């Protein structure tokens, strides 16, 4: 059992190093989201669309009202402050659901991972991209 665990650890480490070496370089410019944001009301009706470069202003996180941060965390990742960049509890649940209900049935990405995906990767659902 220990040998199998060690093999998985070594293979996993090599796979991580391989994909990490292929990842694009960090660019703060890429963090400026060009994708329009759609704002909906409580009845799921579109209120407005915000277009990058036209109606948006970049602000420092310190200037964001606490209520906005709380609302985003409540919807996207209510355990944000309890885990690092990866939420292993949600990841485990997603693995189980994807095995029982089919690949792609549940995601486990944190806000940090969503930012990285939107800035550096594509929307395709493949094991390699994950």
C-alpha positions, 0 to 999 in steps of 0.5 A: 500500500505504501509503495502504491501511494509513493508511486502515485505521489511521484507520478502526480509530482511529475505531472504537476511539474510538467503542466506547471512548466507549460503554464503561461507567465503571470501578467497583471494586464491579463487580469483586466477582464474583457468579458462583459459582466451581466447583472441580474435582479432577484427574478433572474431578469437581466438589468445591465451588461458591463463591457470591459473598457467601456463601463468598468474601472479597476479598483483596489480590493481595499476600496471594495465595500465589505457588503460586495465582498460578503455577497460574492463569497456567499454565492461563490465560495462561502468557505473562502477564508477556511482553505487555500487556493484549493478546497480539498473538501469540495474537490473530494465531493466533486470527484465523487459526483463526477464518478457517479453522475458523469464527468463535468457534473460538478465543479470544485474550483475556488475563486482563486482557481476561477480567476486563473482559469478566466485569465490564462486558460480556456473554458473547455472541460478536459482533464488536461486543462484541469 
